[in-house]
Structure formats: C-alpha cells, structure tokens
Amino acid sequence: MTTVRLRPLLASLEHGLLERGAAVRLALMAALAGEHVLLIGPPGTAKSELARRLHRAFAGARYFERLLTRFSTPEELFGPLSLKALEDDRYERLVDAYLPTASIAFLDEVFKANSAILNALLTLLNEREFDNGSQRTRVPLISVVGASNEVPTEEALTAFYDRFLVRVPVAPVSEASFSALLTLAAGPPPPAAPVTREELSHWQAGRDAVPLADAVLAQLHTLRSFVTAQGIAVSDRRWRQLVGLLRTAALTEGRSEVDELDLWLVPYTLAAQPAQVPVLQAWFEQHAAQAAPQHAPWLTHAVEAFEKQLDIETTARTVEGDDAAGKLALARAIGGGNEGDDGMLRMVSTTLEAQLRPHYGPLHVAARRAQVAEVLAHACGHAEAVQAQADALARRLHARLWLPPELAQRMSQSLADTRARLQALVARLERTRDGFAALPIDPALQGDAPEPVTWPAAAQA
C-alpha cells in the first residue's frame, strides 16, 4: 500500500524538525507532483535542512544548492562557459554538477537573483528545459525548493513567484516547543527507502485518472467566490495545478477519488501572502472539513433568558416593601426576640418565606417547562450532530498520510470543545427546567399561559 510505503519516508524527513509537519508533507508532496515549493520565513528555521533531506528522499537524485544575491552570475547556477566550444564558435556551458543536471535544488534568497538568472529559471522550472547554446535540452529536475525571508513585492518578480505552486510560511518554534528545541538530541534521521524514478513516473502518470468527488467540485466553486471576495487573484493555471496536487494526494493515499479533506492544501497553494494562509485555513475547517469551533450564541442567550426568568419567579414576593419588613420583624418576635434562638427563628423564617413566595397555576408551570423542553430538544440534537461529525471525522482521519497531525488534532479538539460547550448548556437547561417544575403550585389558580420567554432575535440565528 502506498501509505505504508511513504510513511517511513515522511517520518525520516520530519525527524528532529520541530513544528515542521506541514512543511515536510508539502515539500514531499510537491516533489511527487512535479511542483516547486517556496519556504517563506526568517533565517535559522530549518529551510535548507528540509531541502537537503528532500534530496535524499529520491533514489539517485543529484542535489544542487546556492545562496543567491544580486551579484550572482549565471555561471554560478548553470555552469561556466566551455572554452573548447568557444573555439568552435559555440556558446555552451559545462552544466555537469550544476542546476541543469540536478533533480532536487535548493535556491536560498531566490528572489534576489538578477533578471538574467530569473529569465533562465522561468523556462527551467516550468518546462523542465534548459537552453544551452543552440540546444534546448530536457533536465532531470524533480522539484526546486526556494527560500525567502519575505514575499516579493516587485511586479517584475510576479511571474517567477507564480512558478512556486506550494508556498509555506515557516516560523521559529513556538513557546510550547522551545524546551524541546533546547534539548533536541543531534543525529541523522532514520533511514528510509527512497522513491525510485519508476515509482515517481507511475504516480505522476496515474494521478490524472483520479476523479474529483462532486462535493469537492462544489467546494471549489464556493472557494473561487471566496478568494475573489478576499481579493486573492488565482490564475487558471494555478487552479489546474491545485487539482493535480489534490489528485496526487488521493492517489498516494490509495484512495479512488479526491475528497473534501484533501482541500487542506488550499491555503498553501492559493494564498498570495502568508497573512492569507490563516484566512483560507479557517475556510477549510469551516466549510470543507466542517470542524470549525461552534459557539451557539443563540443557545447561550436562550439559557441565560430562561435562567433569569426562573430567578425572577423564584425570588418574587407576594408582599413588598415595608409590609415584608414588618412580617420579618414579626418572625423575630415570634421567635422570642432572642437572636440566639436560631432554631425557632429559622423555623419561623422558613414558614414565612413559604408564605411570601407566590404560587403558580399548573398551566403556568407546564408552559414554562414546555418552552424549556423545546429548546432543550434543539440543544440535544445539536450536541448529537456534533458528536456524529466528530466520529465521522475520526474515521476519515484514521488512514491519512498527508494531512498534518497538528491540523487533525486541532479539528478534532475543536469538535470536542464544541460538544463540551453544548453539553454544559444542556445541563443548565435541565436545571432550569427542574427549577420551573419546583415552583409552588396552587391547583386552584387558573389563567392563561404566561408570555413565552424571549431573547434577542440576533441571538436566535
């Protein structure tokens, strides 16, 4: 099975790289799909280490690495001119051990290169061809890993920036992993069988036969409207490349079609700026995975409204103001006027409290309980639906290879938190229902049902 084949390879790539689960998966998947990946982040965040490990993930792959500056020359990337060819009036380069013969390449500070280098790179990255003199030759390039501290802002770099389908923001490790970073043991990653050229060719040839589920097509239509509303421009070519990446994910996980969870790749392919990644991640979790946090404000307001009404009806008095104070003074007098006689005073006070509490007709109490029961049924149904979503998500996540574990954990926890929040509200409703049931009832009291408890209309949406 393909997942069994690739899982040790992913573990080897990720070994010792803290909080790089998404970056590792995206880099390897991009390479399997024949696409290029851009790592965006400050120095010292393991960008070059990831590229070097990616090179070892492919059998027989040659590796090339360069740090580019505005003073870099084409010779540094594409090889020196051949003096022998010049003698024969030919303009050719000695490309062996340079980028045109590499399978995996790492170009650091890639956007600092001059126009002569960038123009040559455009053809090499997109068409996998290199113009060497009068000859245009095919190159064995699998994937280029670019790195940059920031996204380019110059319009002249737009075309080159677009050649990187996958763009991954890479940040320093969080506070939660800082201790692990300080105590991380040095050592090479465990060995894993690299991907062969035959396997790579087989996967790339077979991915186009993987269909998109109808639900995925519907989500992509919705997504297109969403990114347009967000001001994110996405070319037709990028949409096509995204579909190719989705199909690669499904094929290498042994699935017969692309499903909605594969859309976790969207933020890293459609975001033009790192700041847009969280926006698209929120879209995925809410619409595609249906695992976004749910706060149910309507239910919270309903619970608060019922609790407030119960408090009003529980603490109401049949005697108000001075009359109530006079009755309490009378209770003390009945108790012998001795404040220390707690037993008598407590008994009389309790009796008086019962007398002061209003009684309600059976119809009143039944109406209150019925309204609470109606909202309670909705709340219980909502909680059950969230639990069903959580169970379904757990089953779908079980054999996933590519979806980052931290994302899977966040979605699962989100649904668990939502269910716990709903259960707490259900418990409050049940206590309120029981509180209405405990109101003093006078069977002789008749009358119409009370006005229903209401809460803000906006909260009921």
N, C-alpha and C positions, 0 to 999 in steps of 0.2 A: 504494500500500500504506500502511496506517495507520502502521506503524512508521517508514516513510520520511517521512511527514507530520509525525510528532510528535518525531522525534529531534532536528532542529534547534531545536525549541522547548525541549526539555529542556536542550540544550547552552547555549542563551541564558539559561535560568533559573539554571543551575549556574555560569555563567561567573564566576570570581573568588571563589566561595564555597567555601572550603577545607573538606574533610571534611563536605560537606553533601549528598552524593549521595543518601542515603536520604531525607533531609528534603525535598529538591526533588521527588523522584519521588512521595513520599507526598502532598505538598501538591497536585501537579497531578492525580494520580490521584483523590484525594478530591474535587477540584472536578469532574472529569469524571463522577464517580459521583454528584454532587449531595450529597456529605457534607461535614462540617466537620472541621477539623484543629486540634489543640492542640499548640503547641510549648512544651515544658517545659524551662526552663534559665535560667541567670543572665543579667543584662543584658549587652549587648555581644556577643551571639553570632549576630547577623545575622537575628534572627527577624523584625523589621519589614521588613528589606530583602527577605526572601523573600516576604513578603506583598505588597509593592509590585510585585515582579516578577511574581507570580502574577496580579495585576490586569491587567498588560499582555499576558498570555497569552491573553486573551479579547477578541475584537473588540467594540468599542462598550460595553465593561463600565465602569460607573461605580464609583468607589472611595470607601470611607469608612474613616476611621481615628480611633480615640480611645484615650487612656490613661484607664482607669477608676480611680477612688478611691472610698472610702466616702462622699465628699461629692458625687460625681457626681449629676446630676439627670437625669430622663427627657428633659428638653428638649435636653440635650447629644447624645443619641443619636437621638431620634425627632422632633426639631424643636420650635419654640416653638408655643404656642397661637395660633390665629388670632383676632385681635381682632374681625375682621369676623364670623366665625362666632359669637363670643360675643354679639355684638349681636343675633343671631338665635336666641339660646338654644341654640346648638350647641357642643359641646365637641370641637373638631377641632384637629389640628396641621398646621402647614405643613411637610410632610415632604420637600419638594424639597431635594436635596443632603445629606440625612441618611440614616441607615441604611435606612429603608423603601424608598428608591429606589436603593440600591447593589446591584451584582452581586457584588462582592468586598469584604469588610470585614475590617479588622484591629482586634481589640479587645485592647489590651495590659492586663496585670494584670486579666484578665477576671473573676476570682473576688472581686475587691474591691468589685464593684458592690453596691448595696443591693438589698433584696428587690423593690422596685417595678420596678427595671430588669430584674432577673433573671426575674421573672414574665412581663414582656412579651417578653423574649428567648426564653423557652421556646417560645412559640407561633410566633414569627417563625422560629426555627431549624428547628423540627420540621415545622410545617405550611406554611411559607413564606407566612404570612398575618399581617396587622397590623390590630389594632383601632384605627381612627381615628374616635373619636366613636361613633356608632351604626353605622358601616360597618365591615365586615371585608373588607379588600382583599388581593388577591394581590400579592406582592412579587417583583421580578426577581432575587432572591438566588440566586447560584450556590453560594457557599461562604463561610463565616466562618472566618478564621484567628484563633484565640485564642492568647494567650501568657500564661504564668505562670511565676514563679520556682519554684513548688512545687505539688504536688497538693493540692487542698483536703481538709481533714480534718473539716469541719463536716458533719453529716448533712443539714442544710438545703440544701447545695450538691450533694448526690449526683445529683439529677435533672438539674440543669444540666450537671454534669460528664459525665453519660452521653450528652448530646447530641453530644459530640465523638467520632465513631467512631474517628478516627485520632489517636493520641497519640504524639508523637515526642519523646523526650529529646534535648536539644541541649546539647552540652558545648563548652567552649573547645577550640580546636585542640590537637592533641597535640604532643608534643615533636618528632615527625617532621616536622610541617608548620610549625613555628614560624619557621624561616628563610624559608620561602615566604611566610608571613604578613607578615613584616617588609619583604620586598622586593616585595610584590604591587603591580603597576602599577595605578594608578587608571584608570578609564574605563568607559563604559557597555557593557553586554553586547551582543553582535552581534544585529542584528535578525533576527526570525523571524516567519513568517506566523502571526498569532494564530488561535485556534479560533473559528469562527463559531457563531452561535446555531443555525444549521441543522445543522452537524456535531455540536454538543453534543446537540441533540434526537435526532438519528439514532442516536448511540451509546447514549444513555440508553434509547431505545425498543427497541433491538435486543439489549441485554445479557441480558434475561430469557430469550431463546431459546437462550442458550449453556448447554449441559448440563455437569454435573459428571461427570468420569470416575469409574468405580466405585472406583478406587484412592483418589481424593480423598474420596469419601464414607466409605470405610473409615478413612482417616486422620482425618477429622473426628470419627468415633465414638471413635477412640482418644484424640484430643485432648480431647474432652469429659471423659473419665475422668481424663485427666492434669491438666487445670486444676482439676477438682474436688478431686483429691488434693493439689494445691498450695494449696488454699484460695482460689482465684480464682472469684468469682461472676460468671457471664456470663448476661445475660438472653436470653430467646428473641428479642427484637427485635435484640439485638446479633449473635446468630448469623445472623439473616436479613440484616442489613446487611453482615456479613462476606462472605456468599455473593454479594451484589450487587457488592461490591468485587472479589472474585475474578473474577466474570464480566466486569466492566469491563476488568480486566487482560487477560484472554484475548481479548476482542473487539478491543481497541485494539492488540493484537499480531498480529491477523489469524489467530488460532487458532480451531478449531472447537469446542474444549471446554476446560474448566478442567483443568489438570494439577497434579501434586504440587508443582512448583517455585513455583506461584503462592502456596503456603502460606507463603512468606517474609513475607507481610503479617500473619500471625497475631500475632507479638509486639507489633505496633503497634496492634492492634485489641482484643486480649483482655487485655493487661496492665493492671491497675488502678493499679499503681505502677511507676515507672521501674526499680526493682530487679528486677521480674519479667520485664523485657524479655530480659535475657541467658538466663534460665531457658527461656523459650519459644523463643529463638533456638537454643539447644542442642537442644531437642526437634526443631525443624525440620531442623537439619543432620543429626541422627542418624536420625530416623525418615522424614521426608518426602524429603529430598534424599539420604540415605544417604551423607553426606560428612563425618561426624564423624571426628576422629582415632581411629585404632585402634592400641593399643599391644601387643596379642597377648601378654599376660603369660605364658600357658601355654607359648608357643613360646620365650620368653626363658628361662623356668625349665628347659625341656627342653634347650635348647642348653647352659645352664650345667651341668646334670646330666651330660650326655654329655662335656663338656669336663673336668669334674672326674674322671669315671671314666677317661678316656683318660690324664689326668695320673697317676692312681694306677697304672695298668697300665704306663705308660711308665717311670715312675721307680722302680717296685718293684725290689727286690734279692733275689737268691737267698741272699745271705749278709748277716747283720745284725750290728750292734754291733761288738764287739771283733774278730770274725773279719774283717769288712770292712776295719777299720782295719789289721789285720795284713796283709791282701792288698795294700792300697795301699802299706804300708811295703816290702813285698816288691817292688812295682813300682819303687820308687825304688832299691832295692838292685840290681835287675836293670839299671837304667839307669846303674849305676856309682857311685851315691851322689852324683853331681855334679848339683846343681840347675841348673847352667848348660847341661847337655847336654839341651836342650829336645827335640831330635828323637827321641832314644832314649826319653826319659821319656814323650813324647807317644804314641809308637807303643806302648809297653808299657801305658800307661794306657788307650789305646783298646782294646787287646786285652782288658785286664782288665774294662773296662766292658762289653764284649760278653759276657764270661763271667759277669759278675754279673747281667746282665739276664735275667729269666725268659723262657722260651719258652712259647708258647701253641699249643694244638692247633688244627687247621683249623676244627673245629666252633665253638670259642670265637670266633675272629676272624669267621667267617661270621655268627654270631649277632649279634655287636656291629654289624657292617656292615648287617645286615638291619634291625635296630631303628632305626638312624640313617636308613636309606633310607626307612623307613615314615614317620617324622616329616618327613623332607625332602620327600617327596611331598606331604604336607599343606601344608607351608610354601610350596612352589612353586605349588600350587593356589590357596592364599590370595593370594599375590602376583599371580597371573594374574587372579584375580577382582577384586582392587582395581584393576588396570590396566584391566580391562574397564569397571569403574564409572567410572574417570576418563575413558575415551574416550567413554562414553555421556553423561556429564555435560557434556563439552566440546561434543558435538553439540547437546545441549539448550540450552546457554547461548549458542550461536552467534548467534541472531537475537533474543535477549531485549532488550526495551526497558526494562522497569521494574525488574527485579532489579538492585540496586545493584552497580556494578563491584567495589567493595571486598568485598562478600559473595561474589561469584562468584570473585574471586581467593583469598579465604580458603578456600573449599570446595575449589577446585582444588589449592591448595597443601597442604591437609590430606591429600588423597588421594595427592599426590606424596610427602609426608613419610612416610605410612604405607607406601607401596610401597618407598621407600628403606630404611625400617626393616626391612621384611620381607626385602629383598634382602641386607642386611647379615647378618641371622640365617641366611639360606640359605647365604651364603658361609662362615659359621662352621661350619655343619653339614657342608658339603662338606669343609672342612679336617679336621674331626673324623673323618668317615668315612674320609678318606685316612690319617689318623693311626692308626686301628684297623687299616687294611689293611697298614700298615708295621710292625706289631708282629712280633717274631721268631716264626717258626712252626717247630714241631718236628712233622713228619708222624707221628712215632711216638707222639705223645701222643694218647691217646683220652680220652673222658669226656663227660659230659653238657654241654649248652649252659649257659652261665652264667645266673644270675638276671638278668632284664631290668633295665635302668637305670630308676629311677623318680624322680619329682619330686612336690612337694606336690600333693595332689588338687585343692585350690582353684585351683591354677595351671593345671590341665588343662581348666577350664571354658571 
